[in-house]
């Protein structure tokens, strides 16, 4: 574990987490577009890869939201 003295101030950490959440949501949206195109083009590998990416990003967002809640309380 890293001590607080080595980390940015809480406000900066909160901004970083919010930015990471928004970036992850943007990537999820991009993956949904890839899935739509892959479905039309019968590219099952692309579709599966994008679905996997979405699953990973959803987990990341959940973890980030937990951290955000801790910092905000």
C-alpha positions in Angstrom: 0.0 0.0 0.0 1.2 3.5 -0.8 1.0 6.1 2.0 -1.2 9.2 1.4 1.8 11.5 1.5 2.9 10.0 -1.9 -0.5 10.6 -3.5 -2.1 13.7 -4.9 -4.6 15.6 -2.8 -8.0 14.1 -2.5 -9.6 16.5 -5.0 -7.1 15.5 -7.6 -7.6 11.8 -6.9 -11.4 12.3 -7.3 -10.9 14.1 -10.6 -8.6 11.3 -11.8 -11.2 8.7 -11.0 -14.1 10.6 -12.6 -11.9 11.0 -15.8 -11.1 7.3 -15.8 -14.8 6.5 -15.4 -15.8 8.8 -18.3 -13.0 7.4 -20.5 -14.2 3.9 -19.8 -17.7 4.7 -20.7 -16.5 6.2 -24.0 -14.6 3.0 -24.8 -17.7 1.0 -24.0 -19.7 3.0 -26.4 -17.0 2.6 -29.1 -17.1 -1.2 -28.4 -20.9 -1.2 -28.8 -20.5 0.4 -32.3 -17.9 -2.2 -33.2 -20.3 -5.0 -32.1 -23.0 -3.5 -34.3 -20.7 -3.4 -37.3 -19.3 -6.8 -36.6 -22.8 -8.3 -36.3 -23.7 -6.9 -39.7 -20.4 -8.2 -41.2 -20.5 -11.6 -39.5 -17.2 -10.9 -37.8 -17.7 -13.0 -34.7 -14.1 -12.6 -33.5 -14.4 -8.8 -33.4 -17.8 -9.1 -31.7 -16.5 -11.5 -29.0 -13.4 -9.3 -28.4 -15.5 -6.2 -28.0 -18.0 -8.0 -25.7 -15.0 -9.1 -23.5 -13.7 -5.6 -23.4 -17.1 -4.3 -22.3 -17.1 -6.8 -19.5 -13.7 -5.8 -18.3 -14.5 -2.1 -18.5 -17.7 -2.6 -16.5 -15.7 -4.2 -13.8 -13.2 -1.4 -13.9 -16.0 1.2 -13.5 -17.4 -0.7 -10.6 -14.1 -0.6 -8.8 -13.5 3.0 -9.6 -17.0 4.0 -8.3 -16.2 2.2 -5.1 -13.0 4.1 -4.7 -14.8 7.3 -5.6 -17.3 6.6 -2.8 -14.5 6.1 -0.3 -12.8 9.3 -1.2 -16.1 11.3 -1.3 -17.2 10.2 2.2 
